[in-house]
Amino acid sequence: ETLLRPDRPPSSTIAVNKHAQFLPHVDSGAGAGQGISLILGLGDYTGGELVVEGEVCDIRYRSLEFNGWAQRHWTLPFEGL
């Protein structure tokens, strides 16, 4: 996290998802009240872009910060690992 975003305060929670495709949603649950989310896609795959409030974002080996608790987001279909 420090290497990706050196000016970002450290996170207290991490989630690891594998082969996950999400429908449109805003985050909820135990992390409610958390600040800005940081996401990064890893692996040998095509597709799987993150859509945040209608904007398509390529996160494969590229980090992205967004407010998952306030901004509607989802993943596009993907193929691969």
N, CA, C and O atoms as a DFTB+ gen file, in Angstrom:
324 C
 N C O
     1  1       0.830      -1.194       0.000
     2  2       0.000       0.000       0.000
     3  2       0.872       1.255       0.000
     4  3       0.598       2.197      -0.744
     5  1       1.893       1.277       0.806
     6  2       2.791       2.433       0.868
     7  2       3.507       2.654      -0.461
     8  3       3.743       3.795      -0.860
     9  1       3.853       1.563      -1.146
    10  2       4.521       1.689      -2.440
    11  2       3.562       2.227      -3.508
    12  3       3.967       2.989      -4.386
    13  1       2.293       1.825      -3.425
    14  2       1.304       2.271      -4.410
    15  2       0.876       3.715      -4.183
    16  3       0.772       4.497      -5.128
    17  1       0.630       4.062      -2.925
    18  2       0.130       5.389      -2.574
    19  2       0.848       5.888      -1.323
    20  3       0.303       5.775      -0.225
    21  1       2.061       6.439      -1.460
    22  2       2.846       6.841      -0.288
    23  2       2.180       7.901       0.585
    24  3       2.462       7.965       1.781
    25  1       1.305       8.733       0.023
    26  2       0.659       9.782       0.818
    27  2      -0.620       9.316       1.502
    28  3      -1.245      10.086       2.232
    29  1      -1.014       8.076       1.276
    30  2      -2.258       7.534       1.817
    31  2      -2.051       7.060       3.257
    32  3      -1.043       6.418       3.555
    33  1      -2.997       7.370       4.156
    34  2      -2.903       6.810       5.516
    35  2      -3.027       5.284       5.460
    36  3      -3.720       4.767       4.583
    37  1      -2.382       4.557       6.362
    38  2      -2.445       3.090       6.332
    39  2      -3.873       2.580       6.543
    40  3      -4.652       3.158       7.301
    41  1      -4.191       1.490       5.859
    42  2      -5.508       0.859       6.009
    43  2      -5.511      -0.075       7.208
    44  3      -4.471      -0.605       7.599
    45  1      -6.681      -0.268       7.782
    46  2      -6.820      -1.198       8.904
    47  2      -7.443      -2.521       8.450
    48  3      -7.465      -3.482       9.220
    49  1      -7.949      -2.585       7.214
    50  2      -8.645      -3.763       6.720
    51  2      -8.209      -4.056       5.289
    52  3      -7.944      -3.143       4.507
    53  1      -8.140      -5.350       4.958
    54  2      -7.814      -5.764       3.596
    55  2      -8.782      -6.870       3.190
    56  3      -9.170      -7.694       4.019
    57  1      -9.168      -6.889       1.932
    58  2      -9.995      -7.961       1.380
    59  2      -9.296      -8.508       0.149
    60  3      -8.811      -7.748      -0.690
    61  1      -9.245      -9.826       0.045
    62  2      -8.652     -10.474      -1.120
    63  2      -9.763     -11.267      -1.797
    64  3     -10.390     -12.122      -1.172
    65  1     -10.004     -10.986      -3.065
    66  2     -11.024     -11.692      -3.829
    67  2     -10.355     -12.413      -4.987
    68  3      -9.445     -11.877      -5.619
    69  1     -10.808     -13.636      -5.263
    70  2     -10.271     -14.419      -6.372
    71  2     -11.429     -14.858      -7.254
    72  3     -12.432     -15.374      -6.761
    73  1     -11.290     -14.653      -8.563
    74  2     -12.329     -15.016      -9.533
    75  2     -13.665     -14.396      -9.162
    76  3     -14.700     -15.055      -9.269
    77  1     -13.664     -13.161      -8.735
    78  2     -14.879     -12.497      -8.258
    79  2     -15.397     -11.503      -9.286
    80  3     -14.649     -10.693      -9.834
    81  1     -16.693     -11.589      -9.528
    82  2     -17.361     -10.597     -10.365
    83  2     -18.531     -10.072      -9.550
    84  3     -19.374     -10.844      -9.092
    85  1     -18.581      -8.757      -9.370
    86  2     -19.574      -8.155      -8.503
    87  2     -20.620      -7.397      -9.294
    88  3     -20.317      -6.750     -10.296
    89  1     -21.854      -7.487      -8.829
    90  2     -22.955      -6.704      -9.385
    91  2     -22.881      -5.287      -8.840
    92  3     -22.175      -5.050      -7.860
    93  1     -23.587      -4.338      -9.445
    94  2     -23.576      -2.964      -8.926
    95  2     -23.986      -2.910      -7.454
    96  3     -24.988      -3.502      -7.053
    97  1     -23.192      -2.190      -6.657
    98  2     -23.464      -2.081      -5.218
    99  2     -22.656      -0.926      -4.626
   100  3     -21.762      -0.384      -5.275
   101  1     -22.980      -0.564      -3.401
   102  2     -22.107       0.246      -2.556
   103  2     -21.721      -0.642      -1.391
   104  3     -22.489      -1.523      -1.004
   105  1     -20.552      -0.425      -0.829
   106  2     -20.068      -1.278       0.252
   107  2     -20.896      -1.081       1.509
   108  3     -21.460      -0.013       1.749
   109  1     -20.954      -2.138       2.300
   110  2     -21.665      -2.094       3.586
   111  2     -21.035      -3.135       4.497
   112  3     -20.108      -3.840       4.099
   113  1     -21.541      -3.227       5.712
   114  2     -21.052      -4.257       6.621
   115  2     -20.081      -3.726       7.651
   116  3     -20.128      -2.555       8.030
   117  1     -19.185      -4.619       8.107
   118  2     -18.301      -4.319       9.227
   119  2     -17.385      -3.133       8.972
   120  3     -16.963      -2.473       9.921
   121  1     -17.068      -2.848       7.725
   122  2     -16.162      -1.750       7.418
   123  2     -16.854      -0.416       7.252
   124  3     -16.208       0.573       6.909
   125  1     -18.169      -0.365       7.490
   126  2     -18.920       0.878       7.290
   127  2     -18.243       2.020       8.035
   128  3     -17.801       1.862       9.173
   129  1     -18.170       3.157       7.387
   130  2     -17.503       4.304       7.979
   131  2     -16.059       4.426       7.538
   132  3     -15.393       5.418       7.834
   133  1     -15.576       3.414       6.827
   134  2     -14.213       3.459       6.305
   135  2     -14.118       4.579       5.296
   136  3     -15.127       5.006       4.736
   137  1     -12.929       5.049       5.067
   138  2     -12.721       6.129       4.105
   139  2     -12.604       5.624       2.687
   140  3     -13.438       4.843       2.227
   141  1     -11.605       6.051       2.014
   142  2     -11.406       5.751       0.604
   143  2     -10.830       4.343       0.410
   144  3      -9.870       3.949       1.074
   145  1     -11.439       3.599      -0.514
   146  2     -10.966       2.244      -0.848
   147  2      -9.813       2.335      -1.844
   148  3      -9.745       3.260      -2.653
   149  1      -8.913       1.362      -1.771
   150  2      -7.811       1.226      -2.720
   151  2      -7.927      -0.162      -3.327
   152  3      -7.959      -1.152      -2.596
   153  1      -7.991      -0.254      -4.665
   154  2      -8.161      -1.543      -5.331
   155  2      -7.078      -1.717      -6.384
   156  3      -6.596      -0.748      -6.971
   157  1      -6.706      -2.974      -6.610
   158  2      -5.680      -3.324      -7.582
   159  2      -6.005      -4.717      -8.094
   160  3      -6.220      -5.632      -7.298
   161  1      -6.044      -4.893      -9.417
   162  2      -6.292      -6.211     -10.001
   163  2      -4.985      -6.891     -10.356
   164  3      -4.094      -6.271     -10.937
   165  1      -4.868      -8.165     -10.007
   166  2      -3.664      -8.942     -10.282
   167  2      -4.039     -10.211     -11.025
   168  3      -5.111     -10.766     -10.780
   169  1      -3.192     -10.685     -11.919
   170  2      -3.422     -11.960     -12.572
   171  2      -3.379     -11.874     -14.078
   172  3      -3.241     -10.802     -14.666
   173  1      -3.504     -13.050     -14.685
   174  2      -3.481     -13.185     -16.134
   175  2      -4.927     -13.298     -16.610
   176  3      -5.468     -14.399     -16.713
   177  1      -5.541     -12.171     -16.896
   178  2      -6.944     -12.158     -17.313
   179  2      -7.190     -11.014     -18.288
   180  3      -6.376     -10.100     -18.412
   181  1      -8.312     -11.080     -18.969
   182  2      -8.756      -9.988     -19.825
   183  2     -10.149      -9.581     -19.376
   184  3     -10.902     -10.400     -18.849
   185  1     -10.490      -8.318     -19.584
   186  2     -11.770      -7.808     -19.092
   187  2     -11.648      -7.491     -17.614
   188  3     -10.567      -7.157     -17.129
   189  1     -12.760      -7.597     -16.900
   190  2     -12.751      -7.420     -15.453
   191  2     -12.545      -6.002     -14.975
   192  3     -12.178      -5.784     -13.820
   193  1     -12.777      -5.029     -15.847
   194  2     -12.610      -3.640     -15.427
   195  2     -13.588      -3.314     -14.295
   196  3     -14.662      -3.906     -14.186
   197  1     -13.190      -2.368     -13.468
   198  2     -14.060      -1.865     -12.410
   199  2     -14.830      -0.674     -12.965
   200  3     -14.248       0.212     -13.590
   201  1     -16.125      -0.657     -12.739
   202  2     -16.948       0.473     -13.145
   203  2     -17.351       1.207     -11.871
   204  3     -17.951       0.620     -10.971
   205  1     -17.018       2.493     -11.801
   206  2     -17.349       3.321     -10.641
   207  2     -18.242       4.458     -11.121
   208  3     -17.814       5.326     -11.882
   209  1     -19.487       4.437     -10.663
   210  2     -20.456       5.477     -11.063
   211  2     -20.498       5.647     -12.582
   212  3     -20.587       6.766     -13.086
   213  1     -20.434       4.517     -13.313
   214  2     -20.538       4.549     -14.762
   215  2     -19.226       4.753     -15.505
   216  3     -19.196       4.641     -16.731
   217  1     -18.148       5.049     -14.799
   218  2     -16.831       5.240     -15.439
   219  2     -16.052       3.922     -15.416
   220  3     -15.827       3.359     -14.345
   221  1     -15.644       3.433     -16.572
   222  2     -14.904       2.177     -16.673
   223  2     -13.429       2.434     -16.354
   224  3     -12.795       3.311     -16.942
   225  1     -12.893       1.646     -15.403
   226  2     -11.513       1.827     -14.942
   227  2     -10.749       0.510     -15.068
   228  3     -11.166      -0.507     -14.513
   229  1      -9.649       0.528     -15.787
   230  2      -8.792      -0.650     -15.920
   231  2      -7.913      -0.723     -14.671
   232  3      -7.042       0.124     -14.475
   233  1      -8.137      -1.724     -13.834
   234  2      -7.378      -1.845     -12.580
   235  2      -6.349      -2.977     -12.627
   236  3      -5.715      -3.272     -11.614
   237  1      -6.177      -3.607     -13.779
   238  2      -5.197      -4.701     -13.873
   239  2      -3.791      -4.116     -13.743
   240  3      -3.298      -3.428     -14.636
   241  1      -3.168      -4.407     -12.616
   242  2      -1.847      -3.895     -12.260
   243  2      -1.814      -2.367     -12.198
   244  3      -0.764      -1.752     -12.391
   245  1      -2.965      -1.766     -11.928
   246  2      -3.070      -0.313     -11.736
   247  2      -3.956      -0.058     -10.530
   248  3      -5.095      -0.522     -10.488
   249  1      -3.458       0.657      -9.572
   250  2      -4.257       0.931      -8.377
   251  2      -5.254       2.063      -8.647
   252  3      -5.025       2.935      -9.484
   253  1      -6.349       2.017      -7.919
   254  2      -7.390       3.035      -8.031
   255  2      -7.967       3.287      -6.645
   256  3      -8.262       2.347      -5.908
   257  1      -8.124       4.542      -6.301
   258  2      -8.805       4.922      -5.065
   259  2     -10.191       5.437      -5.416
   260  3     -10.368       6.172      -6.388
   261  1     -11.177       5.038      -4.604
   262  2     -12.545       5.524      -4.768
   263  2     -13.289       5.303      -3.460
   264  3     -12.833       4.544      -2.605
   265  1     -14.413       5.953      -3.303
   266  2     -15.198       5.807      -2.077
   267  2     -16.244       4.718      -2.297
   268  3     -17.347       4.985      -2.773
   269  1     -15.884       3.498      -1.945
   270  2     -16.765       2.341      -2.134
   271  2     -18.018       2.383      -1.293
   272  3     -18.988       1.687      -1.594
   273  1     -18.020       3.186      -0.241
   274  2     -19.184       3.284       0.646
   275  2     -20.210       4.266       0.092
   276  3     -21.381       4.212       0.468
   277  1     -19.784       5.162      -0.796
   278  2     -20.688       6.165      -1.353
   279  2     -20.885       6.019      -2.866
   280  3     -21.920       6.424      -3.396
   281  1     -19.899       5.444      -3.561
   282  2     -19.966       5.359      -5.017
   283  2     -20.362       3.943      -5.459
   284  3     -19.755       2.953      -5.049
   285  1     -21.382       3.876      -6.294
   286  2     -21.849       2.593      -6.827
   287  2     -20.770       2.046      -7.759
   288  3     -20.246       2.769      -8.605
   289  1     -20.443       0.762      -7.596
   290  2     -19.366       0.157      -8.384
   291  2     -19.641      -1.316      -8.633
   292  3     -20.401      -1.952      -7.903
   293  1     -19.003      -1.856      -9.689
   294  2     -19.162      -3.258     -10.043
   295  2     -18.031      -3.647     -10.995
   296  3     -17.280      -2.793     -11.464
   297  1     -17.922      -4.956     -11.275
   298  2     -16.901      -5.432     -12.197
   299  2     -17.542      -5.945     -13.488
   300  3     -18.637      -6.506     -13.480
   301  1     -16.838      -5.740     -14.579
   302  2     -17.276      -6.253     -15.865
   303  2     -16.822      -7.717     -16.005
   304  3     -15.896      -8.141     -15.313
   305  1     -17.459      -8.482     -16.884
   306  2     -17.056      -9.885     -17.076
   307  2     -15.580      -9.990     -17.460
   308  3     -15.011      -9.079     -18.061
   309  1     -14.982     -11.110     -17.102
   310  2     -13.566     -11.338     -17.384
   311  2     -13.337     -12.794     -17.779
   312  3     -14.182     -13.656     -17.539
   313  1     -12.187     -13.051     -18.387
   314  2     -11.733     -14.409     -18.708
   315  2     -10.298     -14.545     -18.241
   316  3      -9.505     -13.612     -18.364
   317  1      -9.967     -15.704     -17.707
   318  2      -8.601     -15.960     -17.266
   319  2      -8.517     -16.159     -15.778
   320  3      -9.516     -16.408     -15.104
   321  1      -7.300     -16.044     -15.276
   322  2      -7.033     -16.284     -13.850
   323  2      -6.761     -15.005     -13.113
   324  3      -6.518     -15.027     -11.907
